[in-house]
Amino acid sequence: MEISAGIKASLAGRYASALFDLASEAGTVTAVESDMDKLEAGLAESPELKMLTTNPRVTRSQAEKALWGVSAIMGLSELTQNFLGTLAQNRRLGQLSGIIRAFRAIAAAQRGEVAAEVTSAHALTDAQLADLKAKLTAREGRTVKLSTKVDPDLLGGLVVTIGSKRIDGSIRTRLNSLSQAMKA
């Protein structure tokens, strides 16, 4: 499967592509993908970790040492630990979120999957998710991997984003459209 030229062209994409190549050679793509999930959760849950990756006052060696300790606590693979050290030394930790997204996209493309982000007003049940996954898989012609978000501001319905395509079936959008039509 060909990897998007846009991903390869970006700085985050080049780092993600290099990490994917190393993980493929070592046969640890699944482990590294799991590490990326842990890192993303850590960045979301820990303001200190987020600050460590974005603060220019933190030196390269301080960042590398801190990340080595965090990696050990999180149980990250050696390849991921070394990769984080490289990012720290190259002052690219600020790109970590983009690298995580690009790595996931590359791994999904290699498996013939497509990622879909589903935003709903309320949490979806397992049955609803399974039905939605089946419909999206049939529509896309590839296996769809869902990630979900809840946004009460939608009022109802769903917003599904697959790559650059967006399917907006939210009540908020419908009400906004109706409001615009009534103003005209």
N, C-alpha and C positions, 0 to 999 in steps of 0.2 A: 504494500500500500504506500502510495506517495504521500509524503508529509507536506503540508501546506507551505508554499513559498513565503507567506507572511510570517509564519512561525519561525522558519529558518532565518529570515532576514532580521528579526528583532534580536536585541542583545539577550533578553531572557530566553528566547528560542534557541539561540546558539549554545548557551550554557545547558539548557534542558536537553538539547540534541546530543551534546557531548556526554552528559550524564546517562542518557538513554543508551548510547552506544557502549559505554563502559559497563552498564548493568546488563545489557544483552550479551556481551562477551563473557561476563561472569555468571550469566544465568540467574540473575537476581532482580529482574525487572519487577516482579510482584512484590518482593521485599522493599525495594526502593519506592515503589508506588505507595505501599503502606506507610513508609517513612514520610513521604510527602503529605499524606493525610494527617499524620501525627504533628508534623511541623505546622501545617495550616491551622489545625485546632489549637496548637500552642500559641501561634501568633494571634489568633482571635481571642483566646482566653487570658493571655498574659500581657498586660501593658509593658511589663519590664522586658520581656523577650522582644516585643515589637520595637521598643525603644532601642534595644541593643542592636537591632538590625538597621536602624535608621539614623541613629545619633552620630554625627560626624566627629564628636569629641572623643568617642571610644576609639582607641588605637587598634590597629590591625591585630597586634598580638593579644591585646585584652579581649577583643571580640572572639578571636580564635580559641583562646583558653576558656572563655565563658561558654561558647558553643560546644566545645568538647565536653564540658561538664554536663550541659543540658542534654546533649546527645546521649550520653551514658545513662542519664536518668530516664530519658524517653525510650531507651532501648533501641536506638537507631543502628542500622547496619554500619559496618566499617566504611563501606564505600560512601554512604551518605555523610558520615562524620568527616571523611577526608574531603568530600565535595564542599561541605560547609566551611572547612578550613581554607580551601582554595578561594571560595567566595569572600571570606574575611580578608585574606591576603591581597586579593585584587580589588578590595573595596566595592564589592557588588552585592552585599547583603541586602541593600535596599531593593534589589530586584527579585528577592526571594519569592514574593507572592506571584509575580509574573512567571518565574521559573517553574513554580509548582503547577500553575495552570497550563503552561506549555508542555511540561513533562506529561501531564495527564492526557493532553490532546494527542501527543505523539504516541503514547502507549495505546490509547484507544484506537488510533488510526491503524497501528500495527496489528491490532486484534480484529479490525474490521468493525469497530464500534463507533457510534456517534454519541456524544454527550448531550443531554437535554436538561435544562434547568426549568423546573416547574415551580411557579409561585402561585400560591392559593391563599384565599382569605382565612381558611381553616385547615388544620392538618388533615391530610387525606388518609383514608383507611388503606390497609394492605390490598383489599379487593379493588378499590378505586385505582391504586397505583399499578396493579397488575393489568387492569383493563386499559389504562392509559398507555402503559408500556407496550402492550400488544398492538394497539392502534397506531402508535408512533413507529413501531418496528415495521408494520405493514406499509405505512406511508413512506418511510425513508428507505426501505429495502435493506436495511442493516440493523444489527442489534443496537438497541438504544439503552444507554445507561442513564438512569434518572438521578438527579439530585433535587431535593425539595427545599423550599423556603416558605415561610408563612408571613404574609403581609396583610394585616387586618384592614388596611386602607383600601384594598381591592373591593371590599364589600361582599363579593361573591364571584364565582367563576374562576378561570385560570389564565395565567400568562405562561406560555411555553416558549423557551428560547432554545433553538438548535442551531449552533454556529451563528451565522449572521441572520437567520430567519427567526421571526417572532410571530407567534400566533397569540393574539390578545383577545380573549373571550371574557374579560373582566366586566363586572357591572359598572365599575368606576369609569372605564373607557366608554361604555355605552351611554352613561349619563352625561359625560363630557361632550360626546358627539351630539346628543340630543340638545344639550344646552347651546352648543354652537349653531345648530340648525335653527333653533328658535330665535337666535339673535339676528340671523340673516334676513 
